[in-house]
């Protein structure tokens, strides 16, 4: 037993988990990082087993999913766990990100940690879109057609990108094969980047609600925080299981239970709910290229947070101007999600444009200005 404890791998795990120092003031909001890791593991395991029965062919993909649901032992459980697991993953990650925004977890010395987190988020967005296409229902087919066509807005190289994504001149069998291959590959890349994310986290340690750096206000991770994480995991699994067993199709679209048909266009094409805010931004900008750039920039803009926020105070607990501004931003994101799920017509178009302006203004104007004002107030 002693030799086992002295093994370098065991010692490293103990240093990173068991004796890892954590700020004593962190709350349950800091459990969402562990929950995100759990979601990733669930998605990879269920995805591997689903891939054993899935057929990436436009004539067979839809029926292979039905075969999994009807004929494979516990196939319905695998499929519902994987499909709802994607939504759970994004719920956890969005909460994790908003917590980081509120408590300033992206500020020095954790800029690189924040950047790797945004990279994970971008990879998740790509993986989720690729997976949405695989069932080859109506929303899968038309979602792939609409989203891939956006790349044609880029001058010179746009058409070449679209042709490469399609593997031909339209969304066909080569497209489905490519999407399946990338969807299977990307979760393992996410896992690798997540490992890097955790390694960087251990360099400077976790942030805390007070936003104060201290060399004394720490305690070891186990058993004080493992107990909190276990409680969070149990609570999350109850929430997750409620959707799997009672409302398995609530977070999906009913049109995806209709086989994809290039001759019949759905009356209202919408992506999964976790893309709706960015879909609303895309539609709010009337110019096609401008809309595509706006959608991508709405994701990449998180990278500029360590630069634009010049506040001397990290946590919004002690920032009287930023605290209400942050909650206005959260409400704005919900409004954009609501707009993205509605038709592109009045009054939704106007509301979406106002919400889009506020979204970008928060990062590029309001946050820098508020941080400067608060610094002057605190200096006095």
HUMONOR-V545933 format. One record per pair of residues at least 6 apart in sequence whose ideal C-beta (glycine too) atoms are under 6 Angstrom apart, sorted by sequence separation. I is the first residue (numbers start at 1). J is the second residue. D is the distance in whole Angstrom. If there is no record, write none. Layout:
[[I:J:D] [I:J:D]]
//
This chain:
[[4:10:6] [55:61:6] [69:75:6] [100:106:6] [152:158:4] [168:174:5] [285:291:4] [313:319:6] [316:322:5] [342:348:5] [68:75:4] [69:76:5] [133:140:5] [151:158:5] [152:159:6] [167:174:3] [316:323:5] [106:114:4] [167:175:6] [271:279:5] [55:64:4] [166:175:5] [282:291:4] [285:294:5] [339:348:5] [54:64:5] [69:79:6] [151:161:4] [152:162:5] [316:326:6] [68:79:5] [133:144:5] [151:162:5] [167:178:6] [255:266:5] [339:351:6] [281:294:5] [282:295:4] [339:352:4] [148:162:6] [281:295:6] [53:68:5] [148:165:5] [278:295:5] [281:298:5] [53:72:5] [336:355:5] [278:298:5] [335:355:5] [332:355:5] [145:171:5] [332:358:5] [144:171:5] [332:359:6] [50:78:6] [49:78:6] [46:78:5] [50:82:6] [329:362:5] [46:81:5] [46:82:4] [325:366:6] [43:85:5] [86:128:6] [42:85:5] [133:179:5] [322:370:5] [39:88:6] [130:179:5] [321:370:5] [39:89:4] [130:182:5] [131:183:5] [39:92:6] [130:183:4] [321:374:6] [319:374:6] [36:92:5] [277:333:5] [280:336:4] [35:92:5] [36:93:6] [309:367:6] [127:186:4] [277:336:4] [280:339:4] [308:367:5] [32:92:5] [36:96:6] [277:337:5] [280:340:4] [308:368:5] [311:371:4] [276:337:4] [279:340:4] [283:344:5] [310:371:5] [301:363:5] [309:371:5] [32:95:5] [123:186:6] [311:374:6] [312:375:5] [32:96:4] [276:340:3] [276:341:5] [123:190:5] [284:352:4] [284:353:5] [29:99:5] [65:135:5] [120:190:6] [270:341:6] [280:352:5] [284:356:4] [120:193:5] [62:136:5] [119:193:6] [61:136:4] [268:343:6] [281:356:5] [116:196:6] [116:197:4] [113:200:5] [112:200:6] [113:201:6] [110:204:6] [109:204:5] [105:207:4] [211:314:3] [103:207:6] [211:315:3] [210:315:6] [104:211:6] [139:253:5] [58:173:5] [139:255:5] [140:256:6] [138:255:4] [139:256:5] [58:176:6] [137:256:3] [141:260:3] [56:176:5] [138:258:5] [140:260:6] [56:177:5] [135:256:6] [137:258:6] [138:260:6] [137:260:6] [146:269:6] [56:180:4] [136:260:5] [142:266:6] [142:269:5] [138:266:5] [143:271:6] [153:288:5] [153:289:4] [153:292:5] [132:272:6] [150:292:5] [44:187:5] [88:240:5] [84:243:5] [84:244:6] [81:244:6] [80:244:5] [87:251:4] [80:248:4] [26:208:5] [25:208:5] [22:206:6] [25:209:6] [90:274:4] [118:302:5] [23:208:4] [25:210:6] [118:303:6] [16:202:6] [24:217:5] [23:217:6] [24:219:5] [34:229:5] [111:306:4] [21:218:4] [62:259:4] [31:229:5] [22:221:5] [106:305:5] [106:306:5] [19:220:5] [20:221:4] [31:232:4] [35:236:5] [22:225:5] [18:222:5] [107:314:6] [104:314:4] [104:315:6] [103:315:5] [102:316:5] [102:326:6]]
//
